[in-house]
Amino acid sequence: MTGAKRKKKSLVWRKMHSLHCEDIKQWCRRRMPILEWAPRYSLKENLIPDAVSGLMLAIQQVTQGLAFAVLSSVHPVFGLYGSLFPAIIYAIFGMGRHVATGTFALTSLISANAVERLVPQMSHNFTLPSNSGVLGLSDFEMQRIGVAAAVSFLGGVIQVAMFMLQLGRATFLLTEPVISAMTTGAATHVVTSQVKFLLGMKMPYISGPLGFFYIYAYVFENIKSVQLEALLLSLLSIVVLVLVKELNEQFKRKIKVVLPVDLVLIIAASFACYCANMEYTYGLEVVGHIPEGIPPPRAPPMNILSEVITEAFGVALVGYVASLALAQGSAKKFKYSVDDNQEFLAHGLSNVIPSFFFCIPSAAAMGRTAGLYSTGAKTQVACLISCVLILIIIYAIGPLLYWLPMCVLASIIVVGLKGMLIQFRDLKKYWNVDKIDWSIWVSTYIFTICFAANVGLLFGVGCTIVIMIARFPRAKTLNLRSMKEMEYKVKTETDSESLQQVKIITVNNPLIFLNASKFHADLIKIIQKDNTTSQPLDDINKCEQNTLLNLVSNGSCNGESSQAHSSEGCTLILDCSGLAFFDYTGVSMLTQICMDCRSRSVDVLLAHCKASLVKAMQYSGNIESDKQVFFESVPAAIGAIHLNKNLSKLNEHSEV
């Protein structure tokens, strides 16, 4: 008896232990996505495109790393470190397969505020401990990177805390117009900060409210101090960069490897500056000494964390928002999912851990991510390969960059922000889709220009919440008593065969940023189900149960009324008579639904659409089709289905 009890206890213990180990494995896979995709990595299919993308990314990382380090008011070599360590951490913890993490213009600009405030030029009485002798740099440079590393550390801690509080779920408040306006305004700030290098002017650091306007006022007051050589070299660099990048974009389908114009320009400018001795002959400012190798890790100065908390919050919010937008965009483009909360952890650790290696704040950059798209990257292995190449550059090639002119670096920064600056074109789209979203974009941009990126972001989110509260009570619930009448008309006007593969979904609420993602997810779930049973049309109650998706005000589906099954080649009718109002996010999601369904061979027809909705969808995306999409009523849509089916049968008979 005792032996039986022991065996039973041992069996229970083994089951508990097995369950515990399985839970730990699942948790590790969920928190470290690299454990999920790395074992399934295909060397034959993915290594070559990842290697090519990694080579091109390394070139971008090096040039932008040097440039954004200067933007952050620290020595350029720290930009190389900032291009190495964050990319490794994100490859382990991040879910975006095509997201290039590293130095970032917006976070560098925010970090520069703290650096210039705590360690201004010609400062000698700063309270940080002395780091002289490290990397052969002056104590002044080490004090500056200490402040930038402290901003990175505290910003990462804030992001990890947001992950623990599950604040990733609140990202629905970050609508596309707010993110677009904030990033465009911040990019304008970055361009303004580079004016002194582009013109070769000596200018004091200007920041704070309305600092954008004070910088240009200073430039116009001291226009005679512009260095002609720097101006001409800047203009030449910008023209070459823009022209070659446009040619690369034009012929990217014909050539697999684009010309690394940034690297070519850096080599050519450095060689010309060395041969002509421009530093001394013309007084041209150059990068200067680049130390070789990586120093041992050291903790950021913790005694100044309370003094950089404002900049740390800015880095945490702005960096995460810009990075999440790129991760979601790549996930949508390549058909995989991204956990908003996991991205908080990935970017938080990408700031905390590298801060011990003298790194400036990091985030994902639009230009580098777009480069991964164009060069055909498959996974984060491309970023890891770029890290190996950056490591080689740090130990072997870095010191050769001494003669690189600062105006050329400034030109690379300005041209690299092209993707953000051209977002001005979105204004026309917002105006045609939803004028309230257009107003939010303009006001958020103005606040970002007048104050800072984090202030503009908070203002945009606040405006979104206020407008949502004001608009949502106007929503009307569709009265469903007309459903039987509609089914009766359908059955009398068409035959039963054409209705067996038709699903009618009634939208009973506004379609805005609050419920757009859930609406899309619920529809895709229904479409993906297999149609295992036929649908009897004479049973009206069952028809209502199987064809009606009643959306409640929070965008979720009623589980009892969404038991519909779908099959390939079926038709989905969205009855939009209950769609009280919409915003740009809602219209974009509706357009995305049409495109996703089309890729699954499911035709989507929209009935009872207002003229404003039709116009908005035509402006927001590509929904062109050889078939009619918009109909005045559900019976009209089903009649069109019946007509198309008869035409297809007639064509089949004629072919026979």
VEXDREN-2710 file (C-alpha; in Angstrom, 1 decimal):
% VEXDREN-2710
k/r/px/py/pz
1/MET/0.0/0.0/0.0
2/THR/2.8/2.3/0.9
3/GLY/4.6/1.5/-2.4
4/ALA/1.4/2.3/-4.3
5/LYS/1.1/5.7/-2.6
6/ARG/4.8/6.4/-3.3
7/LYS/4.3/5.5/-7.0
8/LYS/1.2/7.7/-7.1
9/LYS/3.0/10.6/-5.5
10/SER/6.0/10.1/-7.8
11/LEU/3.7/10.2/-10.9
12/VAL/2.0/13.4/-9.7
13/TRP/5.3/15.0/-9.0
14/ARG/6.6/14.1/-12.5
15/LYS/3.5/15.5/-14.1
16/MET/3.8/18.7/-12.1
17/HIS/7.5/19.0/-12.9
18/SER/6.8/18.3/-16.6
19/LEU/4.0/20.9/-16.6
20/HIS/6.3/23.4/-14.9
21/CYS/9.1/22.9/-17.4
22/GLU/6.6/23.3/-20.3
23/ASP/5.3/26.6/-18.9
24/ILE/8.8/27.9/-18.6
25/LYS/9.6/26.9/-22.1
26/GLN/6.5/28.6/-23.4
27/TRP/7.2/31.7/-21.4
28/CYS/10.8/31.9/-22.8
29/ARG/9.5/31.4/-26.4
30/ARG/7.0/34.2/-25.9
31/ARG/9.5/36.6/-24.3
32/MET/12.4/35.7/-26.6
33/PRO/11.0/35.3/-30.1
34/ILE/14.4/34.3/-31.4
35/LEU/13.9/30.8/-29.7
36/GLU/10.8/30.4/-31.9
37/TRP/12.1/31.3/-35.3
38/ALA/15.8/30.5/-35.1
39/PRO/15.4/26.7/-35.0
40/ARG/13.3/26.8/-38.1
41/TYR/15.7/29.1/-40.0
42/SER/16.3/27.9/-43.5
43/LEU/19.9/28.5/-44.5
44/LYS/19.2/27.6/-48.1
45/GLU/16.3/30.0/-48.6
46/ASN/17.2/32.9/-46.3
47/LEU/20.9/33.2/-45.7
48/ILE/21.8/34.8/-49.1
49/PRO/19.1/37.5/-49.0
50/ASP/19.8/38.1/-45.3
51/ALA/23.6/38.4/-46.0
52/VAL/23.0/40.9/-48.8
53/SER/20.6/42.9/-46.6
54/GLY/23.0/42.8/-43.7
55/LEU/25.8/44.2/-45.8
56/MET/23.7/47.1/-47.0
57/LEU/22.3/47.7/-43.5
58/ALA/25.8/47.8/-42.0
59/ILE/26.7/50.7/-44.4
60/GLN/23.6/52.6/-43.3
61/GLN/24.2/51.8/-39.7
62/VAL/27.7/53.2/-39.8
63/THR/26.9/56.4/-41.6
64/GLN/23.8/57.1/-39.6
65/GLY/25.5/56.1/-36.4
66/LEU/28.2/58.7/-36.8
67/ALA/25.7/61.3/-37.9
68/PHE/23.2/60.7/-35.1
69/ALA/26.0/60.6/-32.5
70/VAL/26.9/64.2/-33.6
71/LEU/23.2/65.0/-33.4
72/SER/23.1/63.7/-29.8
73/SER/26.1/66.1/-29.0
74/VAL/28.5/63.2/-28.3
75/HIS/31.6/61.9/-30.0
76/PRO/30.9/60.1/-33.3
77/VAL/32.4/56.8/-32.1
78/PHE/29.6/56.3/-29.7
79/GLY/27.2/56.2/-32.6
80/LEU/29.1/53.1/-33.9
81/TYR/28.5/51.4/-30.5
82/GLY/24.8/52.5/-30.7
83/SER/24.5/50.8/-34.0
84/LEU/25.9/47.5/-32.6
85/PHE/24.5/46.6/-29.2
86/PRO/20.8/47.6/-29.5
87/ALA/20.5/45.6/-32.8
88/ILE/21.7/42.5/-31.0
89/ILE/19.3/42.9/-28.1
90/TYR/16.3/43.6/-30.4
91/ALA/17.1/40.5/-32.5
92/ILE/16.7/38.4/-29.4
93/PHE/13.6/40.0/-27.9
94/GLY/11.9/41.8/-30.7
95/MET/9.1/40.5/-32.9
96/GLY/9.6/42.7/-36.0
97/ARG/11.5/40.6/-38.6
98/HIS/12.3/43.6/-40.7
99/VAL/12.9/46.3/-38.1
100/ALA/16.4/47.8/-37.9
101/THR/17.1/49.1/-34.4
102/GLY/20.0/51.4/-33.6
103/THR/20.7/55.1/-33.4
104/PHE/17.7/57.2/-34.2
105/ALA/17.4/60.9/-35.1
106/LEU/14.4/61.7/-32.9
107/THR/15.8/60.1/-29.7
108/SER/19.3/61.6/-30.4
109/LEU/17.8/65.0/-30.6
110/ILE/15.9/64.6/-27.3
111/SER/19.1/63.2/-25.7
112/ALA/21.0/66.2/-26.9
113/ASN/18.8/68.5/-24.8
114/ALA/20.1/66.8/-21.6
115/VAL/23.7/66.6/-22.8
116/GLU/23.8/70.3/-23.7
117/ARG/22.0/71.3/-20.5
118/LEU/24.2/69.3/-18.1
119/VAL/27.6/69.4/-20.0
120/PRO/27.6/72.6/-22.1
121/GLN/30.5/73.6/-24.3
122/MET/33.6/74.8/-22.4
123/SER/32.3/73.3/-19.2
124/HIS/34.9/72.5/-16.5
125/ASN/33.0/72.2/-13.3
126/PHE/30.7/69.2/-13.9
127/THR/30.2/66.8/-11.0
128/LEU/30.5/63.5/-12.9
129/PRO/33.4/61.3/-12.0
130/SER/36.5/61.6/-14.2
131/ASN/36.7/59.0/-17.0
132/SER/39.9/60.4/-18.6
133/GLY/42.0/57.9/-20.4
134/VAL/39.1/55.7/-21.6
135/LEU/39.3/55.3/-25.4
136/GLY/41.9/58.1/-25.4
137/LEU/39.0/60.7/-25.4
138/SER/38.9/63.8/-23.2
139/ASP/37.1/63.9/-19.9
140/PHE/34.7/66.4/-21.4
141/GLU/33.6/63.8/-24.1
142/MET/33.2/61.1/-21.5
143/GLN/31.0/63.3/-19.4
144/ARG/28.8/64.0/-22.3
145/ILE/28.4/60.3/-23.2
146/GLY/27.7/59.7/-19.5
147/VAL/24.6/61.9/-19.7
148/ALA/23.4/60.4/-23.0
149/ALA/23.9/56.8/-21.5
150/ALA/21.9/57.9/-18.4
151/VAL/19.1/59.1/-20.6
152/SER/19.2/55.7/-22.5
153/PHE/19.2/53.8/-19.3
154/LEU/16.3/55.6/-17.6
155/GLY/14.3/55.6/-20.9
156/GLY/14.8/51.9/-21.2
157/VAL/13.7/51.4/-17.5
158/ILE/10.5/53.3/-18.2
159/GLN/9.8/51.2/-21.3
160/VAL/10.3/48.0/-19.3
161/ALA/8.0/49.3/-16.5
162/MET/5.4/50.0/-19.2
163/PHE/5.8/46.4/-20.3
164/MET/5.2/45.1/-16.8
165/LEU/2.1/47.3/-16.5
166/GLN/0.8/45.9/-19.8
167/LEU/0.5/49.4/-21.3
168/GLY/1.0/48.0/-24.8
169/ARG/-2.7/47.6/-24.9
170/ALA/-3.1/51.4/-24.8
171/THR/-1.4/51.8/-28.1
172/PHE/-4.8/52.1/-29.9
173/LEU/-4.7/55.7/-28.8
174/LEU/-1.7/56.3/-31.1
175/THR/-3.6/56.9/-34.3
176/GLU/-1.8/57.2/-37.6
177/PRO/-2.4/61.0/-38.0
178/VAL/-0.8/61.6/-34.6
179/ILE/2.2/59.4/-35.3
180/SER/2.6/60.9/-38.8
181/ALA/2.4/64.5/-37.5
182/MET/4.8/63.9/-34.5
183/THR/7.5/62.2/-36.6
184/THR/7.2/64.8/-39.3
185/GLY/7.5/67.6/-36.8
186/ALA/10.5/65.9/-35.1
187/ALA/12.1/65.4/-38.5
188/THR/11.8/69.1/-39.1
189/HIS/13.5/69.8/-35.8
190/VAL/16.3/67.5/-36.7
191/VAL/16.8/69.2/-40.1
192/THR/16.9/72.6/-38.3
193/SER/19.5/71.3/-35.8
194/GLN/21.8/70.5/-38.8
195/VAL/21.6/73.9/-40.4
196/LYS/24.8/75.1/-38.6
197/PHE/26.8/72.2/-40.0
198/LEU/25.3/72.6/-43.5
199/LEU/26.2/76.3/-43.5
200/GLY/29.5/75.9/-41.6
201/MET/28.4/78.4/-39.0
202/LYS/29.5/78.6/-35.3
203/MET/26.2/78.7/-33.4
204/PRO/25.3/78.2/-29.7
205/TYR/23.0/75.4/-28.8
206/ILE/19.4/76.6/-28.9
207/SER/16.5/74.6/-27.5
208/GLY/13.4/74.9/-25.5
209/PRO/9.9/76.3/-26.5
210/LEU/10.0/78.1/-29.8
211/GLY/13.7/77.2/-30.2
212/PHE/12.9/76.2/-33.8
213/PHE/12.2/79.8/-34.7
214/TYR/15.1/81.2/-32.6
215/ILE/17.6/79.1/-34.6
216/TYR/16.4/80.5/-37.9
217/ALA/16.4/84.0/-36.5
218/TYR/20.0/83.5/-35.4
219/VAL/20.9/82.2/-38.9
220/PHE/19.4/85.2/-40.7
221/GLU/21.1/87.6/-38.2
222/ASN/24.5/86.1/-38.8
223/ILE/24.1/85.2/-42.5
224/LYS/27.5/86.8/-43.3
225/SER/29.3/84.1/-41.3
226/VAL/28.2/81.3/-43.6
227/GLN/31.2/79.3/-44.8
228/LEU/31.0/79.1/-48.6
229/GLU/33.1/75.9/-48.9
230/ALA/30.8/74.0/-46.4
231/LEU/27.7/75.3/-48.1
232/LEU/28.8/74.1/-51.5
233/LEU/30.0/70.7/-50.3
234/SER/26.6/70.3/-48.4
235/LEU/24.6/71.1/-51.6
236/LEU/26.7/68.8/-53.7
237/SER/26.3/66.0/-51.1
238/ILE/22.5/66.4/-50.9
239/VAL/22.1/66.5/-54.7
240/VAL/24.2/63.3/-55.1
241/LEU/22.4/61.5/-52.3
242/VAL/18.9/62.4/-53.5
243/LEU/19.7/61.6/-57.2
244/VAL/21.3/58.2/-56.6
245/LYS/18.7/57.2/-54.0
246/GLU/16.0/58.0/-56.6
247/LEU/17.8/56.0/-59.2
248/ASN/18.1/53.1/-56.8
249/GLU/14.4/53.3/-56.1
250/GLN/13.6/53.5/-59.9
251/PHE/15.6/50.4/-60.7
252/LYS/15.4/48.4/-57.5
253/ARG/13.4/45.7/-59.3
254/LYS/16.0/45.2/-62.0
255/ILE/19.1/45.2/-59.6
256/LYS/19.2/43.2/-56.4
257/VAL/22.0/45.2/-54.8
258/VAL/21.6/49.0/-54.7
259/LEU/24.5/51.4/-54.9
260/PRO/25.7/52.3/-51.3
261/VAL/25.9/55.9/-52.0
262/ASP/26.3/56.9/-48.4
263/LEU/29.5/54.9/-48.1
264/VAL/30.8/56.1/-51.4
265/LEU/30.2/59.7/-50.5
266/ILE/31.9/59.3/-47.1
267/ILE/35.0/57.7/-48.7
268/ALA/35.1/60.3/-51.5
269/ALA/34.6/63.3/-49.1
270/SER/37.2/62.0/-46.6
271/PHE/39.7/61.4/-49.4
272/ALA/39.1/64.8/-50.9
273/CYS/39.3/66.5/-47.5
274/TYR/42.6/64.7/-46.8
275/CYS/44.2/65.5/-50.1
276/ALA/43.2/69.2/-50.1
277/ASN/43.9/69.5/-46.4
278/MET/40.5/71.3/-46.1
279/GLU/40.6/71.3/-42.2
280/TYR/43.4/73.8/-42.1
281/THR/43.2/75.4/-45.6
282/TYR/39.5/76.3/-45.4
283/GLY/38.7/75.7/-41.8
284/LEU/36.3/72.9/-42.6
285/GLU/35.1/71.1/-39.5
286/VAL/35.8/67.3/-39.6
287/VAL/34.9/64.3/-37.4
288/GLY/38.3/64.0/-35.9
289/HIS/39.9/61.1/-34.0
290/ILE/37.9/57.9/-33.9
291/PRO/39.1/55.5/-31.2
292/GLU/39.7/51.9/-32.1
293/GLY/38.0/49.0/-30.3
294/ILE/35.3/48.8/-27.7
295/PRO/35.9/49.8/-24.0
296/PRO/34.9/47.6/-21.1
297/PRO/31.3/48.1/-19.8
298/ARG/30.6/50.7/-17.2
299/ALA/27.4/51.7/-15.5
300/PRO/25.9/55.1/-16.5
301/PRO/26.2/57.9/-13.8
302/MET/23.2/57.2/-11.6
303/ASN/23.5/60.4/-9.6
304/ILE/22.1/62.4/-12.6
305/LEU/19.0/60.2/-13.3
306/SER/16.7/62.7/-11.6
307/GLU/18.0/65.5/-13.8
308/VAL/17.3/63.7/-17.1
309/ILE/13.9/62.2/-16.3
310/THR/12.1/64.6/-18.7
311/GLU/14.3/63.5/-21.6
312/ALA/14.1/59.9/-20.6
313/PHE/10.3/60.0/-20.8
314/GLY/10.6/61.6/-24.2
315/VAL/13.0/58.9/-25.4
316/ALA/10.7/56.2/-24.0
317/LEU/7.5/57.5/-25.7
318/VAL/8.8/58.8/-29.0
319/GLY/11.2/55.9/-29.6
320/TYR/8.6/53.3/-28.8
321/VAL/5.8/55.0/-30.9
322/ALA/8.1/55.4/-34.0
323/SER/9.4/51.9/-33.6
324/LEU/6.0/50.3/-33.1
325/ALA/4.6/52.0/-36.2
326/LEU/7.5/50.4/-38.3
327/ALA/7.0/47.0/-36.7
328/GLN/3.3/47.0/-37.3
329/GLY/3.9/48.2/-40.9
330/SER/6.3/45.3/-41.6
331/ALA/4.0/42.8/-39.9
332/LYS/1.1/44.0/-42.1
333/LYS/3.3/43.9/-45.3
334/PHE/4.7/40.4/-44.7
335/LYS/1.7/38.8/-43.0
336/TYR/2.8/38.1/-39.4
337/SER/1.8/39.5/-36.0
338/VAL/3.5/41.8/-33.5
339/ASP/2.8/42.0/-29.8
340/ASP/2.6/45.6/-28.8
341/ASN/3.5/44.9/-25.2
342/GLN/6.5/42.6/-26.2
343/GLU/7.9/45.6/-28.2
344/PHE/8.0/47.6/-25.0
345/LEU/10.2/44.9/-23.5
346/ALA/12.4/44.6/-26.6
347/HIS/13.1/48.3/-26.9
348/GLY/13.4/48.8/-23.2
349/LEU/16.2/46.2/-23.0
350/SER/17.7/47.7/-26.2
351/ASN/18.2/50.9/-24.2
352/VAL/19.0/49.6/-20.8
353/ILE/21.7/47.0/-21.6
354/PRO/23.6/49.1/-24.3
355/SER/23.7/52.1/-21.9
356/PHE/26.5/50.1/-20.0
357/PHE/28.5/50.1/-23.3
358/PHE/28.5/53.9/-23.8
359/CYS/25.5/53.9/-26.2
360/ILE/23.1/56.7/-27.0
361/PRO/19.3/56.1/-26.9
362/SER/18.1/53.8/-29.7
363/ALA/15.0/53.0/-31.7
364/ALA/14.0/51.7/-35.1
365/ALA/14.6/54.0/-38.1
366/MET/12.4/54.3/-41.1
367/GLY/15.2/54.6/-43.6
368/ARG/17.0/51.5/-42.5
369/THR/13.8/49.5/-42.2
370/ALA/12.9/50.5/-45.7
371/GLY/16.3/49.3/-46.8
372/LEU/15.6/45.9/-45.3
373/TYR/12.4/45.8/-47.4
374/SER/14.1/46.7/-50.6
375/THR/17.1/44.3/-50.3
376/GLY/14.8/41.3/-49.5
377/ALA/15.7/40.6/-45.9
378/LYS/13.8/37.6/-44.4
379/THR/14.6/37.6/-40.7
380/GLN/16.6/39.4/-38.0
381/VAL/19.6/37.4/-39.1
382/ALA/20.2/40.4/-41.5
383/CYS/20.6/42.7/-38.5
384/LEU/23.0/40.2/-36.8
385/ILE/25.1/40.0/-39.9
386/SER/25.3/43.8/-40.0
387/CYS/26.5/43.8/-36.4
388/VAL/29.4/41.5/-37.3
389/LEU/30.4/43.9/-40.1
390/ILE/30.1/46.9/-37.7
391/LEU/32.4/45.2/-35.3
392/ILE/35.0/44.8/-38.0
393/ILE/34.6/48.5/-38.9
394/ILE/35.0/49.5/-35.2
395/TYR/38.3/47.6/-34.9
396/ALA/39.8/48.1/-38.3
397/ILE/38.3/51.0/-40.4
398/GLY/37.0/53.5/-37.8
399/PRO/40.2/55.5/-37.4
400/LEU/40.3/56.2/-41.2
401/LEU/37.2/58.4/-40.8
402/TYR/39.1/61.2/-39.2
403/TRP/38.9/63.5/-42.3
404/LEU/35.1/63.1/-42.9
405/PRO/33.6/66.6/-43.1
406/MET/30.8/67.4/-40.7
407/CYS/28.8/69.1/-43.4
408/VAL/28.7/65.7/-45.3
409/LEU/27.4/64.0/-42.2
410/ALA/24.7/66.6/-41.8
411/SER/23.7/66.1/-45.5
412/ILE/23.4/62.3/-44.8
413/ILE/21.1/63.1/-41.8
414/VAL/18.9/65.5/-43.8
415/VAL/18.5/63.1/-46.8
416/GLY/17.9/60.2/-44.5
417/LEU/14.9/62.0/-43.1
418/LYS/13.2/62.2/-46.5
419/GLY/10.8/59.4/-45.6
420/MET/9.5/61.3/-42.6
421/LEU/9.4/64.7/-44.3
422/ILE/7.3/63.6/-47.3
423/GLN/4.6/62.7/-44.9
424/PHE/3.3/66.2/-45.6
425/ARG/1.7/64.5/-48.6
426/ASP/-0.7/62.7/-46.2
427/LEU/-2.5/66.0/-45.5
428/LYS/-4.5/65.7/-48.8
429/LYS/-5.4/62.2/-47.9
430/TYR/-6.6/63.1/-44.4
431/TRP/-8.6/66.1/-45.7
432/ASN/-10.5/63.9/-48.2
433/VAL/-11.1/61.1/-45.7
434/ASP/-11.8/62.9/-42.4
435/LYS/-11.3/66.6/-41.8
436/ILE/-11.1/66.0/-38.0
437/ASP/-8.0/63.8/-38.5
438/TRP/-6.6/66.5/-40.8
439/SER/-7.0/69.0/-38.0
440/ILE/-5.4/66.7/-35.5
441/TRP/-2.4/66.3/-37.8
442/VAL/-1.9/70.0/-38.3
443/SER/-2.3/70.9/-34.6
444/THR/0.0/68.0/-33.5
445/TYR/2.6/69.2/-36.0
446/ILE/2.4/72.8/-34.8
447/PHE/2.8/71.7/-31.2
448/THR/5.8/69.5/-32.1
449/ILE/7.5/72.4/-33.9
450/CYS/6.8/74.9/-31.2
451/PHE/7.8/72.7/-28.2
452/ALA/9.1/69.1/-28.7
453/ALA/8.3/65.7/-30.0
454/ASN/7.0/64.3/-26.7
455/VAL/4.8/67.4/-26.1
456/GLY/3.4/67.1/-29.6
457/LEU/2.7/63.4/-29.1
458/LEU/0.9/63.9/-25.8
459/PHE/-1.1/66.8/-27.3
460/GLY/-2.2/64.6/-30.3
461/VAL/-3.2/61.7/-28.0
462/GLY/-5.2/64.2/-25.8
463/CYS/-7.0/65.6/-28.8
464/THR/-7.8/62.1/-30.0
465/ILE/-9.4/61.2/-26.7
466/VAL/-11.4/64.4/-26.4
467/ILE/-12.8/64.0/-30.0
468/MET/-13.5/60.4/-29.4
469/ILE/-15.6/61.3/-26.3
470/ALA/-17.4/64.0/-28.2
471/ARG/-18.2/61.8/-31.3
472/PHE/-18.9/58.4/-29.9
473/PRO/-22.3/59.2/-28.2
474/ARG/-23.6/60.0/-31.7
475/ALA/-23.4/56.4/-32.6
476/LYS/-26.8/54.7/-33.4
477/THR/-27.5/51.0/-33.1
478/LEU/-29.0/49.4/-36.2
479/ASN/-32.5/48.1/-35.7
480/LEU/-32.5/44.4/-36.7
481/ARG/-36.2/43.9/-37.2
482/SER/-35.8/44.4/-40.9
483/MET/-33.6/41.3/-41.2
484/LYS/-36.5/38.9/-41.9
485/GLU/-37.9/41.3/-44.6
486/MET/-34.5/41.4/-46.2
487/GLU/-34.2/37.6/-46.2
488/TYR/-37.7/37.3/-47.7
489/LYS/-36.7/39.7/-50.5
490/VAL/-33.5/37.9/-51.1
491/LYS/-35.2/34.5/-51.4
492/THR/-37.9/35.8/-53.7
493/GLU/-35.5/37.6/-56.0
494/THR/-32.7/35.1/-56.3
495/ASP/-32.3/31.3/-56.2
496/SER/-31.1/29.4/-53.2
497/GLU/-27.9/28.2/-54.9
498/SER/-26.4/31.7/-55.2
499/LEU/-27.0/32.4/-51.5
500/GLN/-25.3/29.4/-50.1
501/GLN/-21.9/31.1/-50.2
502/VAL/-23.0/34.6/-49.2
503/LYS/-22.4/36.0/-45.8
504/ILE/-24.1/39.2/-44.6
505/ILE/-22.3/41.1/-41.8
506/THR/-24.0/44.1/-40.3
507/VAL/-21.9/46.9/-38.9
508/ASN/-23.8/48.4/-35.9
509/ASN/-21.2/50.9/-34.6
510/PRO/-18.7/53.6/-35.6
511/LEU/-15.5/52.4/-37.1
512/ILE/-12.7/54.4/-35.6
513/PHE/-9.3/53.8/-34.1
514/LEU/-10.8/52.3/-30.9
515/ASN/-12.3/49.3/-32.6
516/ALA/-10.7/49.1/-36.0
517/SER/-8.1/46.4/-35.1
518/LYS/-10.7/44.2/-33.3
519/PHE/-13.1/44.6/-36.2
520/HIS/-10.4/43.4/-38.7
521/ALA/-9.3/40.5/-36.4
522/ASP/-12.9/39.2/-36.0
523/LEU/-13.7/39.3/-39.7
524/ILE/-10.5/37.5/-40.6
525/LYS/-11.3/34.8/-38.0
526/ILE/-14.7/34.2/-39.6
527/ILE/-13.2/34.1/-43.1
528/GLN/-10.6/31.6/-42.1
529/LYS/-13.1/29.1/-40.8
530/ASP/-13.9/26.1/-43.0
531/ASN/-17.4/25.7/-44.4
532/THR/-18.1/22.2/-43.3
533/THR/-21.9/22.3/-43.3
534/SER/-24.4/23.8/-45.8
535/GLN/-26.8/26.6/-44.8
536/PRO/-30.5/25.8/-45.1
537/LEU/-32.2/28.9/-46.4
538/ASP/-35.7/28.0/-45.4
539/ASP/-34.8/28.3/-41.7
540/ILE/-34.8/32.0/-41.1
541/ASN/-33.6/31.9/-37.5
542/LYS/-30.6/29.8/-38.4
543/CYS/-29.9/32.1/-41.3
544/GLU/-29.9/35.0/-39.0
545/GLN/-27.6/33.2/-36.6
546/ASN/-25.1/32.2/-39.3
547/THR/-25.0/35.4/-41.3
548/LEU/-25.2/38.2/-38.8
549/LEU/-22.2/39.6/-37.0
550/ASN/-23.4/42.1/-34.5
551/LEU/-20.6/44.4/-33.4
552/VAL/-20.9/46.1/-30.0
553/SER/-19.6/49.5/-29.3
554/ASN/-16.1/48.3/-28.2
555/GLY/-15.5/46.6/-31.5
556/SER/-15.8/43.0/-30.2
557/CYS/-17.9/40.3/-31.8
558/ASN/-21.0/38.7/-30.3
559/GLY/-19.9/35.1/-29.9
560/GLU/-23.4/33.7/-30.1
561/SER/-24.2/35.4/-33.4
562/SER/-20.9/35.0/-35.2
563/GLN/-21.0/31.3/-35.9
564/ALA/-20.6/31.8/-39.6
565/HIS/-18.4/29.6/-41.7
566/SER/-16.6/30.7/-44.8
567/SER/-15.0/29.0/-47.7
568/GLU/-12.7/29.9/-50.5
569/GLY/-14.6/31.7/-53.3
570/CYS/-17.5/32.9/-51.1
571/THR/-18.8/36.5/-51.0
572/LEU/-18.9/38.7/-48.0
573/ILE/-21.5/41.5/-47.8
574/LEU/-20.9/44.3/-45.3
575/ASP/-24.0/46.2/-44.5
576/CYS/-22.8/49.6/-43.6
577/SER/-26.2/51.2/-42.8
578/GLY/-25.3/51.2/-39.1
579/LEU/-21.9/52.8/-39.7
580/ALA/-22.7/56.2/-38.0
581/PHE/-19.2/57.7/-38.5
582/PHE/-15.6/56.8/-39.2
583/ASP/-12.1/58.2/-39.0
584/TYR/-9.0/57.6/-41.1
585/THR/-7.9/54.6/-39.1
586/GLY/-11.3/53.0/-39.6
587/VAL/-11.4/53.6/-43.3
588/SER/-7.8/52.3/-43.7
589/MET/-8.8/49.1/-41.8
590/LEU/-11.9/48.7/-44.0
591/THR/-9.8/49.0/-47.1
592/GLN/-7.3/46.5/-45.7
593/ILE/-10.1/44.0/-45.1
594/CYS/-11.1/44.2/-48.7
595/MET/-7.5/43.6/-49.8
596/ASP/-7.0/40.7/-47.3
597/CYS/-10.3/39.1/-48.4
598/ARG/-9.4/39.4/-52.0
599/SER/-6.1/37.6/-51.3
600/ARG/-8.2/34.7/-49.9
601/SER/-10.4/34.6/-53.0
602/VAL/-13.3/36.1/-51.0
603/ASP/-15.2/38.9/-52.7
604/VAL/-16.3/41.8/-50.5
605/LEU/-19.3/44.0/-51.3
606/LEU/-20.3/47.0/-49.3
607/ALA/-24.0/47.9/-49.1
608/HIS/-25.7/51.1/-47.8
609/CYS/-22.5/53.1/-48.1
610/LYS/-22.7/56.8/-47.6
611/ALA/-21.1/59.0/-50.3
612/SER/-18.5/60.2/-47.8
613/LEU/-17.5/56.6/-47.0
614/VAL/-17.2/55.7/-50.7
615/LYS/-15.0/58.8/-51.3
616/ALA/-12.9/58.2/-48.2
617/MET/-12.2/54.6/-49.3
618/GLN/-11.2/55.7/-52.8
619/TYR/-8.7/58.1/-51.3
620/SER/-7.3/55.9/-48.5
621/GLY/-6.2/52.9/-50.5
622/ASN/-6.3/50.8/-53.7
623/ILE/-9.6/49.1/-53.9
624/GLU/-9.9/49.1/-57.7
625/SER/-11.4/46.0/-59.0
626/ASP/-13.0/44.7/-62.2
627/LYS/-16.2/44.1/-60.2
628/GLN/-18.5/46.6/-58.6
629/VAL/-17.9/47.0/-54.8
630/PHE/-20.4/49.6/-53.6
631/PHE/-24.2/49.0/-53.7
632/GLU/-27.2/50.9/-52.6
633/SER/-28.7/47.9/-50.6
634/VAL/-28.0/44.3/-49.6
635/PRO/-30.6/42.9/-52.1
636/ALA/-28.9/44.9/-54.9
637/ALA/-25.5/43.4/-53.9
638/ILE/-27.0/39.8/-53.9
639/GLY/-28.7/40.5/-57.2
640/ALA/-25.3/41.4/-58.6
641/ILE/-23.9/38.1/-57.3
642/HIS/-26.7/36.3/-59.0
643/LEU/-26.1/38.1/-62.2
644/ASN/-22.4/37.4/-62.2
645/LYS/-23.1/33.7/-61.5
646/ASN/-25.5/33.5/-64.4
647/LEU/-22.9/35.2/-66.7
648/SER/-20.2/32.8/-65.6
649/LYS/-22.5/29.9/-66.4
650/LEU/-23.4/31.4/-69.8
651/ASN/-19.7/31.7/-70.6
652/GLU/-19.1/28.1/-69.6
653/HIS/-21.9/26.9/-72.0
654/SER/-20.6/29.1/-74.8
655/GLU/-17.1/27.6/-74.4
656/VAL/-18.5/24.1/-74.5
END
